[in-house]
């Protein structure tokens, strides 16, 4: 795995995401309740603060929890909720050590099909179905990991030519399109909620 990603919009952080399977998994894990660029810069920031060029699942798994939380909490904090996310990152790494000997890429290298890969991703701590589908789409669209049926397993995120998620971001232009799509989805959800009886008082 050595590709060019553009998820953090910072060259060094994107370079790490492109060469490190664990960094990509951690970035996806952090991608909630913060801007996408901040989430995917997180793995690079963590590696720097650990004095390393890459993330090591074994090292993170055995790190003192309080010290690791402090590491992520240093200003600027890695996440809006650095303490709780530090715990989630450690849980993810501990799971990888226990089930995949610490190798993040083993999660997808041994997958027999798209459905199997989705199940493997959903089993990761901190990964629900939507996050698993988005990461599966990222693997297929940008990282060349394409087991049979991967697009179907990724659902709408696997559609060719779509701009729904981080899986579709290849530069500034596509980032704008993905952001626009997310705003449309939020507006539609808000409108649907308002249209329900009792939603905003206007529905009959």
ABEGO torsion letter per residue (X at the ends): XBBBBAAAGBAAAAAAAAABAAAAAAAAAABBGBBAAAAAAAAAAAAAAAGBABBBAAAAAABBAAAAAAAAABOBBABABAAAAAAAAAAAAAAAAAAAGGBAAAAAAABABAAAAAAAAAABBGBBAAAAAAAAAAAAAAAGBBBBGAAAAAEAAABBGBBABAAABAEAAAAAAAAAAAAAAAAAAAAAAAABBGAAGABX
